């Protein structure tokens, strides 16, 4: 498994309510992306940053997503290219589901 942290400066003046409204318009798109296990949307007014934390089956799946329409949509929303940092993810503790998922 791979975790990707994607971030970029928030557009000037974008409020949490506006960010949330936009998020709710696009959230369903992420349900059918091949290889995507989970996505958390991120917003920090204090840091002036937004983005997401993605859990992927593989780095190849992540890179395939980030090279396509996703990148155009991100640049349209944030006005800049994202910073993407990849992490090998040997285990995930999911207390809500009562599961521990391990990389096989």
C-alpha positions as CSV (number, residue, x, y, z in Angstrom):
1,X,0.0,0.0,0.0
2,X,1.0,3.6,-0.6
3,X,-0.1,6.7,1.2
4,X,0.1,9.9,-0.9
5,X,-0.2,13.3,0.8
6,X,-1.2,15.9,-1.7
7,X,-1.1,19.6,-0.8
8,X,-1.2,23.1,-2.2
9,X,-1.8,26.6,-1.0
10,X,-5.5,27.4,-0.7
11,X,-6.8,30.0,-3.1
12,X,-7.0,33.4,-1.5
13,X,-10.1,33.9,0.6
14,X,-11.4,30.4,0.2
15,X,-13.4,29.6,3.4
16,X,-13.9,26.2,5.0
17,X,-17.6,26.4,4.0
18,X,-16.7,27.1,0.4
19,X,-14.1,24.3,0.4
20,X,-16.7,21.9,1.9
21,X,-19.3,22.9,-0.6
22,X,-16.9,22.1,-3.5
23,X,-15.8,18.9,-1.8
24,X,-19.4,17.6,-1.7
25,X,-19.8,18.3,-5.4
26,X,-16.8,16.1,-6.3
27,X,-16.7,13.5,-3.6
28,X,-18.5,10.8,-5.6
29,X,-15.8,10.9,-8.3
30,X,-13.4,9.2,-5.9
31,X,-15.6,6.1,-5.4
32,X,-14.6,4.6,-8.8
33,X,-10.9,5.4,-9.1
34,X,-9.0,2.2,-9.7
35,X,-6.7,1.3,-6.8
36,X,-7.9,4.0,-4.4
37,X,-8.7,2.6,-1.0
38,X,-9.5,5.8,0.9
39,X,-9.3,9.5,0.6
40,X,-9.4,12.2,3.3
41,X,-10.0,15.8,2.2
42,X,-7.8,18.3,4.0
43,X,-8.3,22.1,4.8
44,X,-6.1,24.2,7.1
45,X,-7.0,27.9,7.4
46,X,-4.0,28.3,9.8
47,X,-1.5,27.0,7.3
48,X,-3.4,28.3,4.3
49,X,-3.2,24.8,2.8
50,X,-5.6,22.2,1.4
51,X,-5.4,18.8,-0.3
52,X,-5.9,15.2,0.6
53,X,-4.5,12.1,2.1
54,X,-4.9,9.1,-0.2
55,X,-4.4,5.4,0.5
56,X,-3.6,3.4,-2.6
57,X,-3.2,-0.2,-3.5
58,X,0.0,0.7,-5.3
59,X,2.1,3.6,-6.4
60,X,1.3,2.8,-10.0
61,X,-2.4,3.3,-9.3
62,X,-1.6,6.6,-7.6
63,X,0.6,7.9,-10.4
64,X,-1.9,6.8,-13.1
65,X,-4.6,8.9,-11.3
66,X,-2.4,11.9,-10.7
67,X,-1.3,12.0,-14.4
68,X,-4.8,12.3,-15.8
69,X,-7.9,14.4,-15.5
70,X,-7.3,14.6,-11.7
71,X,-4.3,16.9,-12.2
72,X,-6.3,19.3,-14.4
73,X,-9.1,19.4,-11.9
74,X,-6.6,20.1,-9.1
75,X,-5.0,22.9,-10.9
76,X,-8.4,24.4,-11.7
77,X,-9.4,24.3,-8.0
78,X,-6.1,25.5,-6.5
79,X,-4.5,27.4,-9.3
80,X,-1.1,25.6,-8.9
81,X,0.4,22.1,-9.3
82,X,0.1,20.0,-6.2
83,X,3.0,18.8,-4.0
84,X,2.7,15.0,-3.8
85,X,4.7,13.0,-1.2
86,X,4.5,9.2,-1.3
87,X,4.9,6.9,1.7
88,X,5.2,3.1,1.9
89,X,2.3,2.0,4.1
90,X,2.9,-1.4,5.8
91,X,-0.2,-1.2,8.0
92,X,-3.4,0.7,8.6
93,X,-5.4,0.6,11.8
94,X,-9.1,1.3,11.1
95,X,-10.9,1.6,14.4
96,X,-14.2,2.6,12.8
97,X,-14.3,-0.7,10.8
98,X,-12.5,-2.7,13.6
99,X,-9.8,-3.8,11.2
100,X,-6.1,-3.8,10.7
101,X,-5.1,-3.8,7.0
102,X,-1.6,-4.9,6.1
103,X,0.4,-4.6,2.9
104,X,0.7,-8.1,1.4
